[in-house]
Amino acid sequence: MFFSLFFLCLVTPAFSNKISVSSLDHAGEIARDRELREFQQAFQPGTAGYFAIGMHYLPFPTQTRLSSEYGTHDGFAFRHQMAAYFANPIGNSGYDFGILWWVERQGWDQEDFFVWPRYGEFSLVRSIHTTGATIALPKYHLGAAGGIQYQNVEKTAKIYADESDSLFWWGHATWGPTAVQTSFHEGEWRHVRVSMNLESKQLWGGASHGWSTYLPNFDVGLFNGDEDDSLRISLEQNLLAQQLYAEVAVYYPEHGFRSAMLKYYPDASRIVSFDVTCFRLNNNDLVWGGGLTLPFLRVGYNHASDIENFFGSRGTFMMELRFALSSTKSSFFGLGAAKSAPMDSERVSKKLWDNSSKKGTDKDKKEITAKGIRREKSK
């Protein structure tokens, strides 16, 4: 399978688009919002932890070429990210205290790397950190969190907009299905988000089936930009048995409809998914694509999330080496899951219990079994 993907990456660069300087300029603010949205999904009162790590693997410098006023440059766009959130009960108080750290290193460089970039003439390398603490009361599904976001610019070339290190403050509160989030920079608000997760989920004490599992999930974000304010509205809707979902994102005032995704999860724990997506470009063209997510690998072609979150990249196969998993005290699941993942240990325990019960019921019975002889119980 790996060699097949490698071959696809080899033949598709001829059709890939070029990455623009503008898309790299705006990638930092997109990453800050993405980290806070991911935290919002991970932070459910009762969650014991969340861990994710990933990096895009692009073997050829022609897959993500950079277009600037000086021409076209072969090189490598990159995103290396890690997220960690852990929470523990505070004695017998009923409260959980947690800490979190999200970090992403992103940009474009003329050589492929994992730790040390080349820092070439047209390179842009930045990192975004989101860190803080949480307090939750799972019994009443109450939670609050707060902390800082720090954007560190390691290297920027003259072709990019002026950018320097910056510090943001953020806060988050959740109560039942409602979550509110905001951030500030130098005393000025940068965004406000309100989410309503109305869908009933067995994982959090809700229903496992029925009409309440078909209620929609909304996310509305208002952003204070340098020029005009903007609004992002997203909707997630369960279509079938909490395994088939539709997602739609709308941006105002510039784009209107932005993207739509149809996602199929073989299991409601959301560890594996098959996606079909549609993304609307700034020139109003629609780009269709799809992808496959496995526990340690994600593969996509023209996937809407890659176009939006990986500098507008399209026209080439994208591979991401990744792992992401949430947990409670006794279960594991993916972000936004309705149910926990089926565990082999649960099935083994049930089998051992059934065998033990059977032996206990039949322990006083004796059998004689032979080929061609009817089985009889001794008296």
C-alpha positions as CSV (number, residue, x, y, z in Angstrom):
1,M,0.0,0.0,0.0
2,F,2.8,2.4,0.9
3,F,4.5,1.9,-2.5
4,S,1.2,2.6,-4.3
5,L,0.8,5.9,-2.4
6,F,4.4,6.8,-3.1
7,F,3.7,6.2,-6.9
8,L,0.6,8.4,-6.8
9,C,2.6,11.2,-5.1
10,L,5.2,10.7,-7.9
11,V,2.8,11.1,-10.8
12,T,0.4,13.8,-9.5
13,P,2.8,16.8,-9.0
14,A,2.3,17.7,-12.7
15,F,-1.3,18.6,-11.8
16,S,-0.8,20.2,-8.4
17,N,-1.4,23.9,-7.9
18,K,1.3,26.3,-6.6
19,I,1.2,27.7,-3.1
20,S,0.7,31.4,-2.9
21,V,2.6,33.8,-0.6
22,S,-0.8,35.1,0.7
23,S,-1.9,31.6,1.8
24,L,1.3,31.3,3.9
25,D,0.8,34.8,5.3
26,H,-2.7,33.9,6.7
27,A,-1.8,30.4,7.8
28,G,-0.9,31.5,11.3
29,E,-4.3,32.9,12.2
30,I,-6.0,29.8,10.7
31,A,-3.8,27.6,12.9
32,R,-4.6,29.5,16.0
33,D,-8.3,29.1,15.4
34,R,-7.9,25.5,14.5
35,E,-6.1,24.7,17.7
36,L,-8.8,26.3,19.8
37,R,-11.5,24.5,17.8
38,E,-9.8,21.2,18.3
39,F,-9.5,21.8,22.0
40,Q,-13.2,22.6,22.2
41,Q,-13.9,19.2,20.7
42,A,-11.5,17.4,23.1
43,F,-12.6,19.2,26.3
44,Q,-15.8,17.5,27.4
45,P,-16.3,17.4,31.2
46,G,-15.4,13.7,32.0
47,T,-12.7,13.4,29.4
48,A,-9.5,12.0,31.0
49,G,-7.2,12.8,28.1
50,Y,-6.5,13.5,24.5
51,F,-3.3,13.0,22.5
52,A,-2.6,13.7,18.9
53,I,0.5,13.8,16.8
54,G,1.0,14.2,13.0
55,M,3.0,15.4,10.1
56,H,2.4,15.7,6.4
57,Y,4.6,13.5,4.2
58,L,5.3,15.0,0.8
59,P,8.3,13.2,-0.8
60,F,8.8,15.5,-3.9
61,P,9.6,19.3,-4.0
62,T,7.3,19.7,-7.0
63,Q,4.1,18.8,-5.0
64,T,4.0,22.1,-3.1
65,R,5.9,24.7,-5.2
66,L,5.8,28.3,-4.1
67,S,4.7,31.1,-6.4
68,S,6.1,34.5,-5.7
69,E,6.9,37.7,-7.5
70,Y,10.3,36.2,-8.3
71,G,8.9,33.2,-10.0
72,T,8.2,29.5,-9.0
73,H,10.3,27.8,-6.4
74,D,10.5,24.1,-5.7
75,G,10.3,23.2,-2.1
76,F,8.3,21.7,0.7
77,A,5.3,23.0,2.6
78,F,5.1,21.5,6.1
79,R,2.8,21.1,9.1
80,H,4.1,19.3,12.2
81,Q,1.6,19.2,15.1
82,M,1.1,17.7,18.5
83,A,-1.7,18.0,21.1
84,A,-1.8,16.8,24.6
85,Y,-4.5,17.2,27.3
86,F,-4.7,15.3,30.6
87,A,-7.2,15.7,33.5
88,N,-7.4,14.0,36.9
89,P,-9.9,14.2,39.7
90,I,-9.1,16.5,42.7
91,G,-9.5,14.1,45.6
92,N,-13.2,13.3,46.3
93,S,-14.4,16.8,45.4
94,G,-16.0,15.8,42.2
95,Y,-13.8,18.3,40.2
96,D,-11.3,17.4,37.5
97,F,-8.2,19.5,36.9
98,G,-6.4,19.4,33.6
99,I,-3.5,20.9,31.6
100,L,-3.1,21.2,27.9
101,W,-0.6,22.0,25.2
102,W,-1.2,22.3,21.5
103,V,1.8,23.1,19.2
104,E,2.1,23.4,15.4
105,R,5.2,24.2,13.4
106,Q,4.3,25.2,9.8
107,G,5.5,27.0,6.7
108,W,7.5,26.5,3.6
109,D,11.2,25.6,3.2
110,Q,13.4,24.7,0.2
111,E,14.5,21.4,1.8
112,D,12.6,18.6,3.4
113,F,13.3,18.3,7.2
114,F,11.9,17.0,10.5
115,V,13.7,19.1,13.1
116,W,16.2,21.6,11.5
117,P,15.0,23.6,8.5
118,R,17.3,25.0,5.9
119,Y,16.0,28.6,6.4
120,G,16.5,29.4,2.7
121,E,16.0,32.6,0.8
122,F,12.2,32.1,0.5
123,S,11.5,30.2,3.7
124,L,8.8,30.9,6.2
125,V,8.9,29.0,9.5
126,R,6.6,29.7,12.4
127,S,5.2,27.8,15.4
128,I,2.0,28.3,17.3
129,H,1.5,27.2,20.9
130,T,-1.7,27.0,22.8
131,T,-1.4,26.2,26.5
132,G,-3.5,26.5,29.6
133,A,-5.4,24.7,32.4
134,T,-9.0,23.4,32.8
135,I,-11.4,22.8,35.7
136,A,-14.5,20.6,35.2
137,L,-17.4,19.2,37.2
138,P,-18.5,16.2,35.2
139,K,-21.5,15.4,37.3
140,Y,-23.2,18.6,36.0
141,H,-21.3,18.8,32.7
142,L,-19.7,22.1,33.6
143,G,-16.2,23.1,32.6
144,A,-14.0,26.1,32.2
145,A,-10.5,26.7,30.7
146,G,-8.1,29.5,30.0
147,G,-4.6,30.2,28.9
148,I,-2.3,31.8,26.3
149,Q,-1.5,31.4,22.7
150,Y,2.0,32.3,21.5
151,Q,3.0,32.6,17.9
152,N,6.8,32.5,17.3
153,V,8.3,33.5,13.9
154,E,11.5,31.6,13.4
155,K,12.2,32.8,9.9
156,T,10.5,35.0,7.4
157,A,11.7,36.2,4.0
158,K,11.1,39.6,2.4
159,I,8.4,38.3,0.1
160,Y,6.1,37.8,3.0
161,A,4.1,40.3,5.0
162,D,5.7,41.8,8.1
163,E,5.2,39.4,11.0
164,S,6.6,39.2,14.6
165,D,6.1,37.2,17.7
166,S,2.7,37.7,19.3
167,L,0.9,36.7,22.5
168,F,-2.8,36.0,22.8
169,W,-5.1,35.2,25.8
170,W,-8.0,32.9,25.5
171,G,-10.9,31.6,27.6
172,H,-13.5,28.8,27.3
173,A,-16.6,27.7,29.2
174,T,-19.0,24.8,28.6
175,W,-22.3,23.9,30.2
176,G,-24.3,21.0,28.9
177,P,-24.5,21.2,25.1
178,T,-23.3,24.8,24.9
179,A,-19.8,26.1,24.7
180,V,-18.5,29.7,24.5
181,Q,-14.9,30.7,23.6
182,T,-13.0,33.9,23.1
183,S,-9.5,35.3,22.6
184,F,-7.8,38.6,23.1
185,H,-4.6,40.3,21.8
186,E,-3.2,43.5,23.4
187,G,-6.6,44.2,25.1
188,E,-8.6,43.8,21.9
189,W,-10.9,40.8,21.3
190,R,-9.9,38.6,18.4
191,H,-12.7,36.1,18.2
192,V,-15.9,34.8,19.9
193,R,-17.3,31.4,19.3
194,V,-20.6,29.8,20.4
195,S,-21.2,26.1,19.9
196,M,-24.4,24.0,20.4
197,N,-23.8,20.3,20.3
198,L,-27.5,19.2,20.4
199,E,-26.9,15.6,19.2
200,S,-27.5,13.1,21.9
201,K,-24.5,10.8,22.4
202,Q,-24.3,7.6,24.4
203,L,-20.7,8.3,25.3
204,W,-21.8,11.2,27.5
205,G,-24.9,9.6,29.0
206,G,-27.3,10.3,26.1
207,A,-29.3,8.1,24.0
208,S,-27.8,5.4,21.7
209,H,-30.6,5.7,19.1
210,G,-33.8,7.6,18.5
211,W,-34.8,11.1,17.3
212,S,-32.5,12.9,19.7
213,T,-29.4,11.4,18.0
214,Y,-30.5,13.3,14.8
215,L,-30.4,16.8,16.3
216,P,-27.8,19.1,14.6
217,N,-24.5,20.5,16.0
218,F,-23.8,24.2,15.3
219,D,-20.6,26.2,15.5
220,V,-20.7,30.0,15.0
221,G,-17.5,32.0,15.1
222,L,-17.1,35.8,14.9
223,F,-13.6,37.1,14.0
224,N,-12.2,40.6,14.5
225,G,-9.9,41.0,11.5
226,D,-7.4,43.7,10.7
227,E,-9.8,45.1,8.2
228,D,-13.4,43.8,8.4
229,D,-15.1,41.3,10.8
230,S,-15.9,37.9,9.4
231,L,-18.3,35.1,10.4
232,R,-17.8,31.4,10.1
233,I,-20.8,29.1,10.5
234,S,-20.5,25.3,10.4
235,L,-23.2,22.6,10.8
236,E,-22.8,18.9,11.5
237,Q,-25.7,16.6,10.9
238,N,-26.1,12.9,11.7
239,L,-27.7,11.2,8.6
240,L,-27.7,7.5,9.6
241,A,-27.1,5.7,12.9
242,Q,-24.3,8.2,14.0
243,Q,-22.0,6.7,11.3
244,L,-22.9,8.9,8.3
245,Y,-22.6,12.6,8.7
246,A,-22.8,15.7,6.6
247,E,-20.8,18.8,7.4
248,V,-21.2,22.3,5.8
249,A,-19.2,25.5,6.4
250,V,-20.2,29.0,5.4
251,Y,-18.1,32.1,5.6
252,Y,-19.5,35.7,5.6
253,P,-19.2,38.2,4.1
254,E,-16.7,37.1,1.5
255,H,-17.2,33.5,0.4
256,G,-20.7,32.4,1.4
257,F,-20.7,28.6,0.9
258,R,-17.1,27.4,1.6
259,S,-17.1,23.6,1.9
260,A,-19.2,20.5,2.3
261,M,-18.2,17.0,3.5
262,L,-19.9,13.6,3.6
263,K,-18.2,11.4,6.2
264,Y,-18.8,7.7,6.8
265,Y,-17.5,6.1,10.0
266,P,-17.6,2.3,10.1
267,D,-17.9,2.6,13.9
268,A,-19.5,5.4,15.9
269,S,-16.2,5.8,17.8
270,R,-14.8,7.7,14.8
271,I,-11.4,6.0,14.7
272,V,-11.7,5.3,10.9
273,S,-13.5,7.5,8.3
274,F,-14.2,7.6,4.5
275,D,-14.8,11.2,3.2
276,V,-16.2,12.8,0.1
277,T,-15.7,16.6,0.0
278,C,-16.4,19.7,-2.0
279,F,-14.5,23.0,-1.6
280,R,-15.4,26.4,-3.1
281,L,-12.3,28.4,-4.3
282,N,-12.1,32.2,-4.2
283,N,-12.9,32.3,-8.0
284,N,-16.1,30.3,-7.2
285,D,-14.9,27.1,-8.8
286,L,-15.8,23.9,-6.9
287,V,-13.1,21.3,-6.2
288,W,-14.3,17.7,-5.4
289,G,-12.1,15.4,-3.5
290,G,-12.0,12.8,-0.8
291,G,-9.9,10.9,1.7
292,L,-9.4,8.0,4.1
293,T,-8.5,8.2,7.7
294,L,-6.9,5.2,9.5
295,P,-5.5,5.1,13.1
296,F,-1.9,6.0,11.9
297,L,-2.4,7.4,8.4
298,R,-4.6,9.8,6.5
299,V,-4.7,10.0,2.7
300,G,-6.5,12.6,0.7
301,Y,-6.8,14.1,-2.7
302,N,-8.3,17.6,-3.1
303,H,-9.7,17.1,0.5
304,A,-11.5,20.2,1.7
305,S,-9.5,20.2,5.0
306,D,-6.2,20.1,3.1
307,I,-7.2,23.0,0.9
308,E,-8.3,25.0,3.9
309,N,-5.6,24.0,6.4
310,F,-2.6,23.2,4.2
311,F,-2.0,26.5,2.4
312,G,-4.6,25.8,-0.4
313,S,-2.8,22.7,-1.6
314,R,-4.7,20.6,-4.2
315,G,-4.2,18.5,-7.3
316,T,-1.8,16.1,-5.6
317,F,-2.2,13.2,-3.1
318,M,-1.6,14.2,0.5
319,M,-0.3,11.8,3.1
320,E,-0.4,12.6,6.8
321,L,1.3,10.3,9.3
322,R,-1.0,10.9,12.3
323,F,-2.4,9.5,15.5
324,A,-5.3,11.0,17.6
325,L,-7.2,9.5,20.4
326,S,-9.4,10.7,23.3
327,S,-10.2,8.7,26.5
328,T,-12.3,8.6,29.6
329,K,-11.4,6.4,32.6
330,S,-12.6,3.3,30.8
331,S,-12.9,3.9,27.1
332,F,-11.2,5.3,24.0
333,F,-12.7,7.2,21.0
334,G,-12.0,9.8,18.3
335,L,-13.0,13.5,18.4
336,G,-16.7,14.1,18.4
337,A,-17.5,10.4,18.8
338,A,-21.0,9.2,19.9
339,K,-19.8,5.9,21.3
340,S,-16.5,4.5,22.6
341,A,-14.4,2.1,20.6
342,P,-15.2,-1.6,21.0
343,M,-12.4,-3.0,23.1
344,D,-11.0,-6.5,22.7
345,S,-10.6,-6.7,26.5
346,E,-14.4,-6.2,26.9
347,R,-15.1,-9.1,24.5
348,V,-12.6,-11.4,26.2
349,S,-14.0,-10.6,29.7
350,K,-17.6,-11.3,28.4
351,K,-16.4,-14.6,27.0
352,L,-14.7,-15.6,30.2
353,W,-17.8,-14.7,32.2
354,D,-20.0,-16.7,29.9
355,N,-17.7,-19.7,30.1
356,S,-17.5,-19.4,33.9
357,S,-21.3,-19.2,34.2
358,K,-21.7,-22.3,32.0
359,K,-19.3,-24.3,34.0
360,G,-21.0,-23.2,37.2
361,T,-24.3,-24.4,35.9
362,D,-23.1,-27.7,34.6
363,K,-20.5,-28.5,37.3
364,D,-22.5,-31.4,38.8
365,K,-23.3,-32.9,35.4
366,K,-21.3,-35.7,33.9
367,E,-21.3,-36.7,30.2
368,I,-20.0,-39.6,28.2
369,T,-19.5,-38.8,24.6
370,A,-18.5,-41.2,21.8
371,K,-18.8,-41.5,18.1
372,G,-22.1,-43.2,17.2
373,I,-23.3,-43.3,20.8
374,R,-26.2,-41.2,22.1
375,R,-25.2,-38.8,24.9
376,E,-26.7,-39.7,28.2
377,K,-26.5,-38.1,31.6
378,S,-25.5,-40.3,34.5
379,K,-27.9,-40.5,37.5
